[in-house]
Amino acid sequence: MKEATQLEDMLARGYQHGFITEIDADTVPPGLDEDVVRLISRKKREPAFLTAWRLKALRHWLTMREPHWPHAHYPPIDYQAISYYSAPKRNAEGPKSLAEVDPKLLATYEKLGVPLHERARLAGVAVDAVFDSVSVATTFKQRLQEAGVIFCPFSEAVTTHPELIERYLGSVVPYSDNFFAALNSAVFSDGSFVYVPQGVRCPMELSTYFRINAAKTGQFERTLIIAAEGATVSYLEGCSAPQRDENQLHAAVVELIALDEAYIKYSTVQNWYPGDEHGRGGIYNFVTKRGECRGRNAHISWTQVETGSAITWKYPSCVLRGDGSVGEFYSVATVNNRQQADTGTKMIHIGRDTRSTIISKGISAGHGQNTYRGLVKMLPSAHGARNFTQCDSLLMGGQCGAHTFPYVEVKNPTATVEHEASTSKISEDELFYCLARGISSEDAVNLIVSGFCKSVFKELPMEFAVEAQKLLAVSLEGAVG
Amino acid sequence: MLKIHNLHATVDGKEILKGLDLEVPTGEVHAVMGPNGSGKSTLAYVLAGRPGYLVTAGTITYEGRDLLALSPEDRARAGVFLGFQYPVEIPGVNNVYLLKAAVNAVRKQRGEPEVDAFEFLSLVREKMRLMRMDESMLARGVNEGFSGGEKKRNEILQMLVLEPHLAVLDETDSGLDIDALKIVAQGVNTLRAPERSLVLVTHYQRLLEHIVPDRVHVLVNGRIVRSGDRSLAVQLEQRGYDWLISEAA
């Protein structure tokens, strides 16, 4: 059909963020052993407890095997061929202002549309931009400082607030948690650290842009966010990577800790390079994200829009330990061409009257494979706990796949678990109805898809919702069955 | 406005329209009536350009242009409107958003700027009052959870906002109670104008009591077998279609 060709053309439009910045990188030779870990720790001038922790993680990692249970297929990864540290060369003390930042880096952000200069201030967003492994610029520090909020590169927090790092690092995701978390714990380079003190409402949305750049460099970000009693914080994470032929591994760890009555909202728009239409290149995005509601009535909300990466493997989860605590997971995951996504969440109900909501929207196009995998676990102590889960899949074209694996474990008879699921296609009826109103097929598909994702998009902060919608339109161009 | 000559069309390889001729002059309202399966809806879909409805012979001229050469969206932008017999639900897409996208698609084609949001909303509200629709329906998903009558009213609302040159209303009266029928008919009647033509595809005479047609055509087995004035519709109501079917055979 004519329509089908048109849609295929739209689909074939390439990744728009593919460019490489030329900067001298200070790169450690490929390979991983205790010496490399010590070297990383030394380069970052870390305290002894952290070096020891990294080494424990490495030793544990060496005993582990790469997991293969996700619904994803990829060639074996040679972990000894990866370089575990890469930092842009810079003055010993680091840039004191944006004027000192390498203009090429700033140009890169410009291309990505990262609003580092005035646009950031106007948007009310503080940007802690991570380029490869080392943070190069942090804005709005002062305003945050006045509020008592600590928002800085992880490596800086290690120096300035070692007591917080020692107390909280690995307390939600232990180094032994899983293969990729262990690897990250051993070699993590940098990331973001946030601490919002008791009773403080963070005065602005916090944002970090990640970007993989140097060839053959794994990216091992570590993020730690702590909201003390009654604190509130909203954190935005957005990423995009330049085009490369080689697969790149990204194994990040994010830990969130919410104490009594605290609220953490963590939003992600993920747009790593997905590979070409034949499945060449693209990022392997193997991420461990977990939050713990450690106090009473604590609240953690994950929102993610996953459009990129060759393979996505992540389950932003909530451990609902405090009585009355709330966990939420809102997700849109799209796969096109040869992309594979195995994503979902775990809601672990421990406290009384804990509540969780899971809304997952999976969109599959091209030859993409999209899997929702989720666990809802009600422990014996979770009296009166409730969960609601809704998993919807949308298929475009006849060669993609959607899979749903909901696991439910209930050990308390007063707990309630609800699950709704649907699988649908963009129907010819819907499409023709739009065409008959003069709307082009491309606009019609975007309209229908954004309608499908509406309940997730409305959870995103405003400026992100707009970006997410655009990103979805770009990544999905086409494919209707 | 619309000239259809010797139209043959197939659906799934089966010929449904078998040499249909129809002419609708500018400013007139024509009714196309006929028994089930005679090809009424096929005619409506062929006019709107629905994929899968293949024209195998014949011509359709619309405002002097070859309608069949246009894509469905270009037909809509050129002023052809199809009121669906079964309006489609599009979950999560705001009713008003679809309407605005439709209006802007037409304006873009004409090289006009996008419609001003404020003016657009007040226009839509005015038309909604005419259709006695609750304003809350603007924020709901397109036809999502609407009753049969609400869906039909929503179709007419779209038509009133889009102001087409040629409107083809496919069984707009089906599923309506008498009050809703009157509201729908009133809405349609406000669009009657010397520069506009309407084609009412209907099974029953009932609608024509409220929207009085200039001409009535009877479609049987893929062809127009009889045309006349309004009295033909009354005659059909009394005698049914059988006498025409046997005449046609």
Interface residues (C-beta under 8 A of the other chain):
Chain A: M1 E3 S427 E428 D429 E430 F432 Y433 C434 L435 A436 R437 G438 I439 S440 S441 D443 L447 I448 S450 G451 F452 C453 K454 S455
Chain B: A48 G49 R50 P51 G52 S71 P72 E73 A76 R77 L82 F84 P87 V88 I90 P91 G92 V93 Y97 L98 A101 A102 A105 V106 Q109 G141 V142 Q158 L162
